[in-house]
Amino acid sequence: MLKRLLFANLLLIAYHFSPAQDPWKITADKIDPSNYYGVTVANGMIGIVSSPEPFKVKDVVLAGAYDLYGRGRVSNFLRSFNLLNMKLSIDEKEIAAKEISNMKQELDMHHANFISSFDYGDKASVSYTYYALRQLPYTVLMDVSITAKKDISIIGSSVMEAPDALKDVQNYYNEIDRPHVLISLLTSSAKSPTGKLLMCASTTFLFNEMHGQEPRVLHEMWDNNMHLMKFSKKIKAGETYHFSIAGSSITSAHHDDPLNEGERLTIFAKLQGRERLIMFHNNAWDELWKSDIAINGDAQAQQDVHSMIYHLYSFVREGTSLSPSPMGLSGLGYNGHVFWDADLWMFPSLLVLHPELAKSVIDYRYERLEAAKQNAFANGYKGAMYPWESAGTGVEETPVWALSGPFEHHISADVALAAWSYYCVTQDKIWLKEKGWPILSATADFWASRVERNGNGHYDIKNVVAADEWAENVDNNAFTNAAAKANLQNATEAAKILGIVPDADWMNVANNIPILKMENGVTKEHAAYHGEGIKQADVNLLAYPLKEITDVAQIKKDLEYYETRVPNEGTPAMTQAVFALLYSRLGDGEKAYHFFKDAYEPNLNPPFRVIAETKGGTNPYFATGAGGILQSMLMGFGGLEITPKGIIQIKSKLPANWKSLTLIGIGEEKKNYSVK
């Protein structure tokens, strides 16, 4: 039955997507607005989501900007000003979707830009490319090219539109005239729904003409939520005209004076100029791609893996102390909150590819350690109890109707595992002392107070939501117990490295936390488990990443049991990724490949192969799944292992159709690893 359903899914995928021709570019030349799932261009701070409509973007999402509105009475990601929407009129008629032909869109993953092109009757061919500039966290660029087929006149407009949820919108237009440049600034500000944040955005035109010869810019107010600036130009047949729009979006969550700073950043981009902006952006992405995964023998898998890496790189930014939500910067999914998705699923892949990106993710947790301590205090525990859902401040942000908020306690051990792994890969003892140790010791104290001491071998952890979230309010969940043990052991090891005497009770507790077994010898998911279906990997995580179970026969026994307990629909992509990773390590390349493909291919949405959370789901882009699948590539097929002494490579098995796998620029030393 499973094989039949998988085959049907693969047929459906083949219908939607043509074979990959390019490892770096995903092209859509049949745009169906009714079956269109946008792809994101982002720089770790600002995300732009594509639209099938010409000169439109669906969403602009800004990391770190939250306010109380919408569902759940908790902080939510805010839609930012839609600062890249444009209008283009040719011969006094605005271009509309129904009047264009040969629409083509392309994501260039190597240099993180999105290109759209189309024909407008017998009058012009048009293309536009937009960027979330990697070197400038709050700044975007739209680059437009119009080739006239006959003599035409154009009107180009930069449109600033405020999302409905914002209030007290203020619109500004001003010109700064200098002897060498004229700068037109279209600016808006608004308050977030509760008034907590001031949100601001500003745009300007970049013209190629010499100063004094550039088009005249006019400002128009449409209504309170929208205004625009525009220019006109005549283009002769056969000529190509270029112009660009640069813009910045920033809030009071990022800067004390976002209104003035937004305009300053836009002016900075204007005076850098289009060529330098694109050059620095491309250089930054060239640096990121010095860490890569190369598959020889499977062109489609190569393109898909590049897409996964591209999205993780796009959703995280060095030096921000921000952490990605399950959907990254692709929209408002999961309210933009931070879960274990970041620490357990995205972080390890980022850590071995780019430790400096991973550092922001764990620094996010360090900066919210005091909030985690207050959370533990409120729940009657010691140490630090991290919230299941975290946003701006680090307090618990899970909506009240979800029991994961009060009970999914393994998150504290997931954060601690990320901190320990960061030290293991970087060997940075200064970081360990200043940031890692405070996290590890406080979370270890939490578990020492969390267990119920019921005699030797029975330091039980009762009443939790399991990693398998269909198991609510259960006792002695396998993953929670094993993750707590790892937390206590790693805190003890960190103390020894730093010359600190560890709390002896930590290892006492670790040695007495039970891992349960069923009568058939399979590791038992929790005390009341009797073979039910599971939402996601739980027991199998004890082999990786927890290393609680190392016996090969036990790993295989647990795999063979739980892989049959996962329904074919409604479960997240990470589960099959763990199966793929473990089967590759066990030497079964074909079964590993089956689960690698099953992890994401049934989750793909057109036209850019963006991953949804579940098979047949429609909520892309699921960065958590990408992180898990990349771990199956790096730590499964690639055999990477994070140890207290650094990264090593262990035995693994490739699928028969892959000639080789090369992991490029891994770890602090940027080493290459190959498997053939």
N, C-alpha and C positions, 0 to 999 in steps of 0.2 A: 504493500500500500504506500509506504513512504517513498519507494523508488518511483511508483507511478505518478504520485503527486509532484515529486521533484522534476520528473520528465515533462509534465504538463507546464510547470513553472518555467522551465528552460525554453520550451516552445514559445511561450508567451513573451519571454525576454527576447528571443530571436526575432519575433515579429516587430517589437518596438525598436530594437537597436541593431544597426548594421555592424559588421565586424570592425574592430579597431584598426585604423590605418596609421595612426600616429600616437606614439607614447606620451606626447605632451599636449595634444590638442583634442578637445571633444567638440565635434561639429554637429549642428542641427540645421538641416536645410529643408525640413518639413515641419513648420511651426504650427501646431494646433493649440490655439488658446484654451480650448476646453480640456485639454489633456497635457498641461504644461506645469512643470514644477521647477521653479527658478533655481539657478545656481548662484553661489555667493562669491563675490570678490571682496576680500577683507585684508586688513593689515594688523590684526590682533587688537585693534581698538575700534575701528569703524567697519561695518559690514554693509555691502550694497547687494541687494538681491534682485536678480534679473526679472524682466517682464517680457511677455510676447508683443507688447504694444511698442511701436516705434517711439524712441526718445523718452521712454518711461522706465523708471525702476520701481519695483514693488515695495521694497522696504529699505530704510536706512536704520541700522541698529548700532547703538553706541555702547561699548562695554562699560560696566561700572556705574551706569546711570539707572537708579531704581526709585520707584515711588509706590505708595500704597494706592492701588486702584485695580479695577477688574476683579478677577475671581479670587476667592479664598481669603480676602481680608489680609493679604500679606504683600510684601514688596514685589513689584513686577518690573521687568525690563520695560523701558519706554521706547516707543517709536520716536525717532529723531525727526527733525525737519527733513522733508524730501527735497534736498538741495540740488539734485542732479536731474530732475525732470526738466525737459525742454519742450519748446514748440519750434517748428520750422515751417514757414510758409514759402511756397514757390509761386510766383506770379499772383500774389495776394490770396492764395488758397492754402489753408493749413493742411499739412500732410496728415492723413488718417489711415488707420490700419487697413481699411477696406479698399484703399486706393493704391496700395503698393503691391509689388510683385517680386518674386525671387528673394524673399526674405531668408537670410542666413544668419545664424548666430554661432559664435565659437568662443569657448573658454580656452585661453592659452595658460596652462598651468605653470609652464616654466617661468614666465614673467608676469603671472597673476594679472591678466587683463581680460576684459570681455568685449568682443567685437560683434557689432551687428551691421549688416549691409542689406540694401534693397534697391530696387529700381522704382522710380516714380514716373510711370508712363513713358512718354517720349521726351521728357524734359530733363531728367537728371538721374545719376546714380549717386547714392548716398551711403556713407559708412560712418560709424562712430564707435569709439573705443573708450571705455572708462577704467579707471584705476583707483584703488584705495592705496595711496602712496605709502610704500613700506618705510621710507625714511622719515615720513612726517605723520605721526600717529593720528592726527585729527583732520587730515587733508585729503581731498579726492580731486580727481582730474577727469574731465570729459573732453575728448579730442574728436573733432568733427571734420569730415572731408566731403565736399560736394563737387562732383564732376558734371558740368552742364553738357547736355546733348544738343541744346539749341540756346540761343540767348535767353537768359532768365533773370528775374530779380528775386532775391530772397529776403526774408525777415527771420532772423534768429533770435530766440528769446530764452533767457535763463529764468526759470520759474521757481519761486520759493513758496512752499506750501506747508502749513502747519497741520500736523495730525489732529483729529477731532478731540483727543483726550487732553490736549494742552489748553491752557486758558490764559487770559490777559495777554493776547498776542500783540506785540508791538512791531511795526514795520518801519524800516529806515532805508533811505537811499542817500548816498553822498558821493561826491567826486573829489579826488585829491589831484590837484594839477601842479605838476612840477615841470621844470624846463625840459626834462628828459623823458617824462612819462605822464600819462593821464590814467588815473585809476578810478574805475566806477565800481562802487560797492553796493550790492543788494544784500540787505541784512534783516534778519528777524530775530526776535527774542520772545519767549513765552515762559510761563510758569508751569511746572509739572502739576498733575491733578490736585495734590494737596497744597501746592505752593512751596513745597520743600526745596525744589531745585529750580534754578534759572537755566533754561535751555536756549542756546544761541547758535545761529548759523549765518554764514556770509559767503557770497560768491562774487567773482569778477570775471570779465572776459580777458582772454589772452589773444591778441591779434598779431599777425605776422607783419603787417604794414609798419613802415617807419613811423616814429612819433610825429604827429601832425597830419599823417595821412590815414590814420585808422578811422573806421566808421564812427559816426556819432551815435552815442548811446542815449536812449530815452527810458524813462521810468514810467510804469503804469501801476496804479492801485486797482485791484479787481474787487476784493472784499477784504474783510478783516483777516481771513486766514490765508490769503494768497495775494502776492504781488509779483511783478516781473520787471526785468529790464531787457531792452531789445535794440537791435541795430538792423539796418538794411544795406544791401550790397547788390550791384549788378554783376553778373558773370557771363562772359561771352562763351559761345559754343566751343567745346573742346577744352576749355579751361577748367582747372581744379582749384577750388578755394578752400583754405583751411582756417579754422579758428578753434579755440579751446575755452573751456570754462573750468576755473579752479575754485574750490570751495572748502570751507572748514566748518566743522560742527563740534561744539564743546559745551560742557555744562558746568555748573558750580560744584558738581561732584569731582571735577577734574582741575578746576582753577577758580581762584577767588573772584576773578573779574572776567567771566566768560564772554560778555558782550564785546568789550574792547579787545580781548585776546583773540576771539574768533576773527575779528577784522584784521588784527595784526598778522595772524597766521595766513590769512588769505592774501594780504599784501606781500608777505614773504614769498608765497608761491608765485604770485604775479611777477615779481622782480627776479626770481630764479629763472623763469621762462620755461616754456614747454619742453625744449630739448634737454635741459639740465634736470628738470623734474623726472622725466622718463629715464634718463641715464642713471640717476642715483637710485631710482626704484628698481631698475633692471639689475644694477650691481648688487643691491641688497638681496634680491631673489637668487642671483647667481651664487651668493655666499650661502644662503639657506640650502640650495640644492647640492652643495658639496657633500651633504649627507643624504644618501639616497639608497634605494633598493632596486637592483637590476635583475630582471628575470630573462633568461635566455631560453626561448622556445615556446612562449605563450604571450602573444601580442596583446590579447584582450586583458589578461590578468595584469600585464605590465601597465597598461593604461589605467586600469581600475586601482591598482596599488598607488600609482602616482596621484590619482585623484584623492585617495585617502590621506596620503602624506600632505598633499597640497592643502587640504581642508584643515588638518591639524596645525600646519604652519600658519595658515590664515587666521585661525581662531585664538592664537596665543602670541603674546608679544614680550620680548625680553625687557626686564626692568620695570614692569608695571605692577607687580604684586597682585595681579588679577588672575582668576582661574576660570576655565571655560565651563559653560553649562552644557547639558547633553546635546543641544542643537547649536552650540557655538554662537556665531554671529549671523546665523541663517534666518533668524526670525525671533519670535517671542515665546517659542516653545518652552514648556516647564518654567515659565515666568522668568527665564534667564538665570534660574538658581543654580548653585553649585552643589553637586551630590558626590557620592563615591565614584560616579562616572569619571570625574576628573582625576581622582587620586589613584584609583585602581586600574582604570581602563585606558585613559589617554596618557597619563603621566609616564608610565614605563617606556612607551614608544618614543615619546619626546625626550626622555632622559638619555636613552642610548644614542639617539640621533643628534639632539642639540641640548646638552645639559643646561645651557643658559636660558632656554625657553622653559624647561622643566622647573628651573629655580623660581620663576615667577609664580608657578602653580603652588609650590610648597611655601614660598614666602607669603602668599595669600593666607595660608592657614596659620603661619606664625604670627602674622599681624592681628589675627582674630583669636589668639590663644586666651586672652583675658575673658573674652565673651564665652569661650568654651568652659573656662573655670567657673564662671557665674552660672552657666547652664548646669554643670555638675552640682554645684551648691543648691540650686533650686530643686533638683531632683533627689537630693539627699545623699549625694556621693562626694567623694574627694577627687582631687586632681582636675582633669580637663575632659569634658564630655562634649565632643563636637556635635553641632546640629546636623540632622539628616539633610535639611535644605538650608543653604546659606546664601546670603545676598551681599548687601553692602557692609553691614556692621558685624556679621558673624553670629547674630542671635538666631534662634530657631525660626525658620520661615516656612515650615511645612503647614499647608492649610489644615485646619483642625479636623476635618473629616478623614484625613489620611492617618492611619495608625502608625505609619513609619516615623512620624515626627517624635512621639514620645518613646518609641520602642525599638527602632532600628539602630541599635547601639554599635554595631560593628564598624560604623563610619569612623569612630575614634581610632580603632586599630588600623583602618585603611590609611588614614592620615599619617599615623606613626610609621607604617610600612613605607610610605612614600618618602618620609624624612630619612629613614634608615637607608633606603635604596639610593637616595641622592648622595649621602655620604659614601656609600659603597662604590659608586661610579666615579665620584669626583675626588675621593680621599681628602676632602677639604676639612681638616680638623678645626680650623678657625670657625667655619660655618657650623660644624657639629657642636662646638662649644657654645656659640652665641645663639643659634636658632634650633638646631636639631635636638640638642639635649633638653632644652625646655619643653619641646613637644613630646619627646620620647618619655621623659620622666613624669610629666604631668598625666599623660595618657596611661602609663603603667600604674600610677597611683589610682587612677580611675578604676582600672580592672581589679586591683587589689581590694578596693572598697565595694566593687560591683558583685563579686562572687559571693555565693552563700556557702559557708564552710560547714559541710555536712559529713566530715570525716575524711580519712585518707582516700585519695582518688575521687573524691566527691565534692570538689569546690565548684558547685553547679552555677551556671549562668542561666537563670530562669526568666521566663516572660519577655521574650524578644520577638521582633519581626526578623525572620531569617533573611539571608542573602537571596534565597528563593522567596520572593515576597508574597507568594500565595500561602506561605506558612506563617500565620500571624499568632502572636502570643503563645509561642512554644518554648519548651525548655531544652537546654543543651543542644542548640543548633550547631551543626558540625562546623560551618564556616565561622560563625561568631566565636565559638570556643577556640578553634585553631588560630584565628587571627589575634585573639586576646593573648594566647600563649606566645605567639611570635612577637607581639608588642612587648611583653614582659621580658622575653629572652633578649631582644634587640636592645632594650633599654639597659639591661644588665651589661651587655657587651659594650655599648657606648660608654658607660661609666668607666669600664676598665681601660678603654682607649684613652679617655681623658684624665685618667689617674684619680677618679672619684670612687669612693667606696659605695657600691650600689646597695640599695635597700635589700637585705637578705630575704625579705618576705616576697619580693617579686618572683624569685625562682621557686620558692615554696609554693606560691599560688600556681605558677606555670606547670609545675610537676604534678599538680593535683586536679587540673581541669580535665574532665573526661572527654574522650572522643568515642562515641558510641558505635557499636556494631550490631548488625542484624544476624539472625541465626545462620543465614547463608554466607556469612563472612563479609558481606558488603558493608562499607561504612554507612552508618545510619544518619539520615539528614537531621533528624531531631528526635526527641524522646517519644513522640506520638506518631512518628512516620510509619506508614504501612503500605508503601508502594504507590502513592498518589502521583498524578502528573505534576511536573515542576515548571515554574515560570522561567527559571534561568539557572545557570550553573551555581552550585553551592558546594556539594561534597567534592566535586572534581577540582575545585580551586585549592583543595588541601595538598594536591600534588604540585600545582603551579598556580599562583606564585608563592604559596605559604611554605612549601617544602616540609610540611608536617608528615606527609606520606611519601616515602622514598622507595618502598619496595615495589619493584616492577609488576609483580603478579597482583598486588593489591591495587595499583593504579589501573591496570587493565580490567580487573574485576569491577571496580567502581565505574569505569568508563562504560563497559558493556551493559551494565545495569541501568545507569542513569540516562544514557543516550536514547533509550527506549521510553523514557518517561517524559520527554519533551514533546508537546503537541506540535503539529505542523504549522499552526497559525497562532498569532497573538503573543509570541515570545520574542525577546530582543536578540539582536544579531550576535551579542558577545558569547552566548552559550555555545553555539557551533564553533566559534573561533577558538574557545578553550579546548573543545574536542579535537579540532584540527592540530592545535599546538601539541597536545599530549600524544596523539597518534603519530605525529612526525617524530617526536622524541622516542617513541616505542619502536620506531622502524617500519611503520606501516604507512608508506607514502601515499598509497591509493586511497585509503580510508581518510587520511589527513586531507587529501585534495578534495574528496567528496564533501567533507564538512567545511573546508575553506570556501568552496563555491556556494554551499548551502547557507553559509553565514550571511551572504549579502546579495547574491544574484536574484533571489525571489523578492528582495526588498527594494530593487532598483525602480526609479521612476523616470519617465521621459521628460525632456529629450536629452538630458545631460547625465544620465546614469547616476542620479543622486540617491543616496541611501536613506530609506525610511527606517523607523525603529523596528518594525515587524514586517513579516512577509505580507505583501499586499497592502502595507501601510501607506499613508499619504502625508507624513509629517517630516519631510527631510529638512536639514541634513543631519543625520544621526551620527554625530562625531564620536559618541561612545562606542558605537559599533565599529567605526573606522579604527579607533584606538585598539580595540580587542583584536580585530583582524590583522592589524599591523603587528601586534604581539605574536600572532600565529606565524607571521612571516619572519620576524626578527628572532624570537626566542624559540619558535617551533622549527620551521624549515631551516632557519639560519643557525639554530643551535646556540644562540647567545645565552649566557647565564650570568646574572648579577650576583657576585660573591663579596664577602667582606674585604677581599683583596683587590676587587675590581672586576672587570668583564672578562670572562673566559668563553671558550667555545666548546660545546659538548657534541656528541654524536646526534645526527638527525637524518631524516630520509626525505628526499625530494620525490614528487610525483614523476612517473615515467616520462611524461611529455615535457618536463622541464629539463633542459640540457644542463643548466647551471643556475646558481643564485649567488649574487655578489652583494654584500652589505658594505656600503661605501661611507667612509668618514664617520666611524662609530666612536662614541665616547670622547673623553677629553683629548686623547691622543690622535683622534681622527684616523683610526686604523681601518683597514679593509679586511673583510672576512669572506671566504668563498666556500660554497658547497657544490659538488658536482654529482 
